[in-house]
Amino acid sequence: MSGLAKASDLHLLSYNIKMSIPFIDLTRFEDHFLLRWSEKVAELSKKASFIGGYEVEIFEQRLSDLTQVDNVVTCANGTDAIQLALRALGVGVGDYVLVPNVTFWATYEAAVNVGAIPITIDVDLIDGGVDLSAFILAAEKYQPKAAVIAHLYGWATRNLDFIRTFCKDSNIFLVEDGAQCFGVQLNGQSIYKDALLSTTSFYPAKVLGGAGDGGAVFSNKKSIAEEVRRLGNHGRTSHYGYGSIGWNSRLDSIQAAYLNIALDYLPQRISSRRNAAKYYQNSLSTIGVKQILAPEFYEENGYCNVTIFEDFDLKRRVEKGLRDKNIGFGNIYPAAISDQPAIKSILHMGGRNSQKLCESILNLPLYPYMTEIELKTVVDTVASLV
């Protein structure tokens, strides 16, 4: 499969198309994928090869080649990846850390879990990244030890180069949460290439998703990567020697094997996602639906569609209309970090952009191998409601 799947080539989808279009479909496997996977599980089970070993080693090397980063350390999940990155940089109790106010909870949670004090930064409504003026103001006011920024929606802030340089000049460790941007190109290079430390998640719904949880940390600094690996393996310096207090956060061989197979098909999947994203961008613009788009110097990975409805009555009408047609949709994300009930007190660099974005965003279905008829059905439904 490649590009937009043709309905005539996917007869098995015809019934589902009539019944519903899910927000995400994780079951559209390529020919022979499941056969290869079942054979691999049998092979590893026969050898009792479950922790470490060849599959993990080859996966980390392939990730290094793809991301243009010298050192890759896999781990148990994307949240651990951020925590490992912060711990490896020496971020701990009482340190200030800047975090986005619009992101998945794990970005904030990771800073709290290492004992740091998070400061939430308002969002930029143009591209979904952190608001640059709020970021600089917070950095000058609090003198943080680190900052975590999240590359949402399948691209990153248009100010990424500036933020990287600013943090370096200000002695702020910058960790880039890249859970949604695997496969993204910045000026023709991997987005991970020039980061001090970046992370990703292999949660099944990601662009490179596994059969369960998984994550990775990327760094061109060998010493940092070595500390990440130690911390994720109980702080070991030898099998029964411990130089740090770490925890158990290893990617297992079964997950690595699944991801190695998935990597073989990643170009086709990303191409299909990009084609679907472009279909939405072109079609929705003709009916006057506002969208957040990738800055021009990014080649996005087609992670998701981002529509904006600033008229909340219209947004509710569109949501109801999609439900009535059994068309799935999402909201990445429905509430700002600073508005979550788990937060008792917070340092927040104000502004209403975060709340405005969270209230107005709506994500239409997008996943590999969507058919043209599915995409057209979604767009036609939205067009009938706006």
C-alpha positions in Angstrom: 0.0 0.0 0.0 1.1 3.6 -0.6 -0.4 7.0 -0.8 -4.2 7.2 -0.4 -5.6 3.7 -0.5 -8.2 3.1 -3.2 -11.5 1.8 -2.0 -11.5 -0.7 -4.9 -8.2 -2.2 -3.6 -9.6 -2.5 0.0 -12.8 -4.5 -0.4 -12.7 -5.5 3.2 -13.2 -1.9 4.2 -16.4 -1.4 2.3 -18.6 -2.6 5.1 -16.8 -0.5 7.7 -17.0 2.6 5.5 -20.8 2.3 5.4 -21.0 1.9 9.1 -18.3 4.1 10.6 -15.0 5.9 10.1 -13.0 5.7 13.3 -10.8 8.5 14.6 -7.8 6.1 14.4 -7.5 2.6 13.0 -4.5 0.5 14.1 -5.5 -2.6 12.2 -4.6 -1.6 8.6 -1.6 -3.8 8.3 0.4 -4.2 5.2 0.4 -7.5 3.3 2.4 -10.1 5.2 2.9 -7.9 8.3 1.0 -10.1 10.7 2.6 -13.2 9.3 6.1 -11.7 9.8 5.1 -10.7 13.3 3.7 -14.1 14.3 6.8 -15.8 13.0 9.0 -13.4 14.9 7.1 -13.9 18.2 7.5 -17.7 17.7 11.2 -17.3 17.0 11.9 -15.2 20.1 9.7 -17.4 22.3 11.6 -20.5 21.2 14.9 -18.9 22.2 13.4 -17.3 25.3 14.9 -14.0 24.1 12.8 -11.4 25.9 15.1 -8.8 27.4 17.8 -7.0 25.4 19.7 -8.9 22.7 19.8 -8.5 18.9 16.4 -7.1 18.3 16.9 -4.1 20.7 20.5 -3.5 19.4 19.5 -3.5 15.7 16.5 -1.3 16.5 18.6 1.3 18.3 21.1 1.3 15.4 18.3 1.8 12.8 16.8 4.6 14.9 20.3 6.2 15.0 20.5 6.0 11.2 17.0 7.4 10.6 17.2 10.3 13.1 20.8 11.2 12.3 21.7 11.1 16.0 24.8 9.3 17.2 23.3 7.8 20.4 19.9 6.2 20.9 18.7 4.6 24.2 15.4 2.8 24.1 13.3 2.6 27.2 9.9 1.4 28.5 7.7 4.3 27.4 7.7 7.9 26.3 7.1 9.3 29.8 10.2 7.5 31.1 12.1 8.9 28.2 11.5 12.5 29.4 12.2 11.6 33.0 15.4 9.8 32.0 16.5 12.8 29.9 15.9 15.2 32.8 17.6 12.9 35.4 20.6 12.4 33.1 21.0 16.2 32.9 21.1 16.4 36.7 17.6 18.0 37.0 16.1 17.2 40.4 14.5 18.4 43.6 13.8 22.1 43.6 15.0 22.9 40.1 12.8 25.0 37.8 11.7 23.5 34.5 9.8 25.3 31.8 7.1 23.1 30.2 4.3 23.8 27.6 0.9 24.6 28.9 -0.6 22.7 25.9 0.8 19.2 25.7 0.1 15.7 26.9 0.1 15.3 30.7 3.3 13.2 30.6 5.4 16.3 29.7 4.4 18.0 32.9 4.3 14.8 34.9 7.9 13.9 34.0 9.2 17.2 35.5 7.2 16.6 38.7 8.4 13.0 39.0 12.0 14.0 39.1 11.3 16.5 41.9 11.5 19.7 39.8 9.1 22.7 39.8 7.3 23.1 36.5 6.5 26.5 35.1 3.8 26.3 32.3 4.3 28.4 29.2 1.4 29.6 27.1 0.9 28.4 23.6 1.5 30.1 20.2 -1.7 29.9 18.3 0.1 30.0 15.0 1.8 26.7 15.2 1.0 25.1 18.5 4.5 25.5 20.0 5.3 27.5 23.1 4.8 31.3 22.9 8.3 32.7 22.4 7.8 35.9 24.5 6.3 33.9 27.4 9.2 31.4 27.2 11.9 34.1 27.3 10.1 36.0 30.1 9.9 32.9 32.2 13.5 32.0 31.5 14.7 35.5 32.6 12.4 35.5 35.7 13.0 32.0 37.1 16.5 31.1 35.7 15.4 27.4 35.1 17.8 24.6 35.0 15.9 23.0 32.1 13.1 23.4 29.6 10.9 20.8 27.9 9.2 21.7 24.7 6.8 19.4 22.9 6.7 19.1 19.1 2.9 18.7 18.6 0.8 17.6 15.7 3.6 16.3 13.5 5.8 19.3 13.3 7.4 21.8 15.7 7.5 25.5 16.5 8.7 27.9 13.9 11.0 29.3 16.6 12.9 26.0 17.2 16.3 27.2 16.0 16.0 30.3 18.1 14.9 28.4 21.2 17.8 25.9 20.9 20.3 28.8 20.6 18.6 30.8 23.4 18.7 27.8 25.8 22.4 27.1 25.0 23.4 30.7 25.5 21.3 30.9 28.8 22.7 27.6 30.2 19.3 26.0 30.1 19.2 22.3 29.3 16.6 21.8 26.5 14.7 18.6 26.2 12.6 18.1 23.2 9.5 15.9 23.6 9.2 14.4 20.1 6.5 11.8 20.8 4.4 13.2 17.9 7.1 14.1 15.4 8.9 10.9 14.4 9.8 11.2 10.7 9.5 15.0 10.6 12.1 16.8 8.5 13.4 20.3 9.4 15.1 22.0 6.4 15.6 18.6 4.9 17.2 17.0 8.0 15.7 14.9 10.9 14.2 17.1 13.5 16.0 15.2 16.1 19.4 15.7 14.6 20.6 19.0 16.2 18.8 18.6 19.6 20.7 18.4 22.8 18.3 15.8 24.0 15.1 14.6 22.5 12.7 11.8 23.2 9.9 9.8 21.5 7.2 7.4 22.3 6.3 4.1 20.6 2.7 4.0 21.9 0.7 2.1 19.3 -1.1 5.2 18.0 2.1 7.1 17.2 3.6 7.3 13.7 6.0 4.6 14.6 3.9 2.6 17.1 4.6 -0.7 18.8 2.4 -3.5 20.1 2.5 -1.9 23.5 4.5 0.8 25.3 8.0 1.9 24.4 10.2 5.0 24.1 13.6 6.3 23.3 16.0 9.1 24.1 18.3 10.6 21.4 21.5 12.5 22.0 24.7 13.3 20.2 26.5 13.5 23.5 27.8 10.0 24.4 28.2 10.8 28.1 24.6 11.8 28.4 23.4 8.8 26.5 25.5 6.5 28.8 23.9 8.1 31.9 20.4 7.6 30.4 21.2 3.9 29.8 22.5 3.5 33.3 19.5 5.2 34.9 17.1 3.1 32.9 18.8 -0.1 34.0 18.7 0.4 37.8 21.8 2.7 37.7 24.0 -0.3 37.0 27.8 0.0 36.4 28.1 -3.8 36.3 25.5 -6.6 36.7 25.6 -6.2 40.5 27.3 -2.8 40.7 25.2 0.3 41.0 26.5 3.9 40.5 23.2 5.6 40.6 19.6 5.2 41.9 17.8 4.4 38.7 14.8 2.3 37.9 13.8 -0.4 35.4 12.9 1.1 32.1 14.0 -1.2 29.3 12.4 -1.8 26.0 11.8 -5.5 25.7 12.8 -7.7 22.8 9.2 -8.4 21.7 8.5 -4.7 21.3 11.8 -4.1 19.5 11.0 -6.9 17.1 7.6 -5.5 16.3 9.1 -2.0 15.8 11.8 -3.4 13.6 9.1 -4.9 11.3 7.1 -1.6 11.5 10.2 0.3 10.4 10.3 -1.7 7.1 6.9 -0.1 6.2 7.4 3.3 7.8 8.1 5.2 4.5 4.7 4.0 3.0 2.9 4.8 6.2 4.2 8.3 6.4 3.6 8.9 2.8 0.0 7.8 3.2 -0.4 10.0 6.3 1.0 13.0 4.5 -1.3 12.5 1.6 -4.3 12.3 3.9 -3.1 15.5 5.7 -2.7 17.3 2.4 -6.2 16.2 1.3 -7.7 17.7 4.4 -5.7 20.9 4.1 -6.7 21.4 0.5 -10.3 20.4 0.9 -11.1 22.2 4.2 -9.6 25.4 3.0 -12.1 25.6 0.2 -15.0 25.5 2.7 -13.5 28.1 5.0 -12.5 25.8 7.8 -9.5 27.2 9.7 -6.5 24.9 10.3 -3.2 25.0 12.1 -0.5 24.0 9.5 3.1 23.1 9.7 5.6 26.0 9.2 6.9 26.0 5.7 10.4 24.7 6.5 9.0 21.5 8.0 8.0 18.4 6.2 5.3 17.0 8.5 4.7 13.4 9.2 0.9 13.4 8.9 0.4 12.7 12.6 -2.9 14.5 12.8 -5.3 17.0 11.3 -5.8 20.2 13.3 -9.0 22.2 12.6 -10.0 25.2 14.6 -13.6 26.3 15.4 -13.6 29.6 17.3 -17.4 29.6 17.2 -18.1 27.2 20.0 -21.7 26.7 18.9 -20.5 25.7 15.4 -17.9 23.4 16.9 -20.6 21.6 18.9 -22.8 21.3 15.8 -19.9 19.8 13.8 -19.1 17.4 16.6 -22.7 16.3 16.8 -22.9 15.9 13.1 -19.8 13.7 13.0 -21.2 11.5 15.8 -24.5 11.2 13.9 -22.6 9.9 10.9 -20.4 7.6 13.0 -17.3 9.5 12.2 -14.7 9.6 14.9 -12.9 12.8 16.0 -10.5 13.9 18.7 -9.3 16.9 20.6 -5.5 17.1 21.1 -5.8 18.5 23.8 -9.2 19.5 25.5 -7.7 21.3 28.5 -4.5 23.2 29.3 -2.1 21.7 31.8 -2.7 24.6 34.2 -6.4 23.7 34.2 -6.0 20.1 35.2 -7.6 19.1 38.6 -4.5 17.2 39.8 -2.5 20.5 40.0 -2.8 22.0 43.5 -0.6 25.0 42.8 1.3 26.1 39.8 3.7 28.6 38.4 2.1 29.7 35.2 3.3 32.3 32.7 -0.2 33.6 32.0 -2.1 34.3 28.8 -5.3 32.9 27.5 -4.0 31.3 24.4 -3.9 27.9 25.9 -7.5 27.9 27.0 -8.6 29.4 23.6 -6.8 26.7 21.6 -8.0 23.8 23.8 -11.6 25.0 23.5 -11.5 25.4 19.7 -9.4 22.5 18.4 -10.9 19.5 16.7 -9.0 16.7 15.0 -10.5 14.7 12.2 -9.7 11.1 11.5 -6.2 10.5 10.2 -4.2 7.3 10.0 -2.3 5.3 7.4 -4.1 3.9 4.4 -7.3 6.0 4.7 -9.3 5.6 1.5 -10.3 8.5 -0.7 -13.9 7.7 0.0 -13.4 7.9 3.7 -11.6 11.3 3.5 -14.3 12.6 1.1 -17.0 11.4 3.4 -15.4 13.2 6.4 -14.9 16.5 4.4 -18.4 16.4 2.9 -19.9 15.9 6.3 -18.0 18.9 7.8 -19.0 20.9 4.7 -22.7 20.1 5.3 -22.4 21.5 8.8 -20.4 24.7 8.5 
